[in-house]
Amino acid sequence: MKHTLPILLLIILVAWTTSATIRIELLNAQADYYLPRTDSGADGKWRISMHRQPRDQLRGLIQTIGLPQYPLTLIAITASLMLAMMPRTSRSTSIGRIAVICGSVATFCLTMAIYRGYY
């Protein structure tokens, strides 16, 4: 019972970071895969156009959700490791499995954030 709250918080945190990653990737696809920037900044800074284009929406999403993803995914990975390493009982085995799955998903989200450059 004492591990129920941490595992629920971990699941909520991983669900949030996963939904943020999916939203950013969908907008990135609509913006013709602007991220990761391969032009070394030759395209200039991200400028907001007069029309709400997918690239503008992607910029706003990166500024509001993309940046907090780095520390939140690290917190999720650390929490999942701590929960997965706890002493084994019959109940904690399933909690450990859930923690490993959450840690794997959080690692994927962090990898996408680093690869695509959500900053």
N, C-alpha and C positions, 0 to 999 in steps of 0.2 A: 504494500500500500504506500510505503514511503517513496517509492520510485515512480508512482503514477503521475504526479505533477511534473517532474522533470521530463518524462517521456512525452507527455502531452505538449509541454512547451517546446520541446525539440521538434515534434511533428508539426506544430503550428509555424515555427521558424523555418523549417525546411519547405513547407507548403508555400510560405510567402516568397522565399527566395526562388523557388521553382517557378511560381507564377510570374515573378518579375523577369526571370530569364526567358520564359516563353514569350511574354509580351514584348520584350526588347528584340528577340529574334524575329518575331512576326513583323514588327515595324521595320527592322533592318531589311527583311526581304522585300517589303513594300518600297523601301528607299533604295532599291537596286543594290543591296549589300554594301552599303556605305562603310560599315565596320567590318573588319579592321581597316583603318585608313592605310592605304598603300602608297599614297601620293606624297608622304613625308611632309604634309602641311602645305604643299604647293597649291592646293585648292583654297587655302586661306582658312580663317577661322570659320566656325559654324555661324552662318548668318541666318537670321530669321527673315523669311520672305513675306511678302504681302498676303500670300495665300497659305492656308494651313496645309502644307504638303507633308507627306510621310517623314521626310528628312527633318522637318521642324518638330514634328511630334516625337521623333526619335531623340532629338537633342534635348527636349524637355524631359523625356522619360529617363534619359541617362543622367541628367542633372538631379532629378528628384529621387529616383529609385536605383539607378545604376551604381552610384557611388557608395551608398550604404550597404550594398551587397557584399563588398569586400570584408568588412568586419563581421557582418552578420553570418556569412558562410563560415568564416573562421571560428566564430563562437559555436556554430552548429557542429562543425567537425570536431572541435574540442569536447563539446558535451557528448557527442555520440561515442567518442573514444572512451570517455570516463564511464558512461553507462555500459558500454560493451565490455569493459574490463572489470566490472564489479564481480564479487564472488558469486559463484553459480548456485542457484537453487532451482527448483522446478519452475517457479514463476519467473525468475530472473533470466532464464534461458530465452524465453520468448521476448522479453524486454531487450536482451542483448542482441537478438536477431533484428528487432525493429531498429535498434540503435545503429547497427551495421548498415542496414538499408538506408536509413536517414543520412548517415555519414557518407555513403557512396553517392547519393543524390546531391548532397551539399558539395562534395568534391567536384562533381560534374558541373554544378553551377559556378563554382569558383574558377574552374578551368575555362569555361565559356567566357566569364567576365575578364579573365586575364588575356585569353586569346583574342577576343573581339575588342578589347580595350575599352571597357565601360568607364571611361574617365574623360 
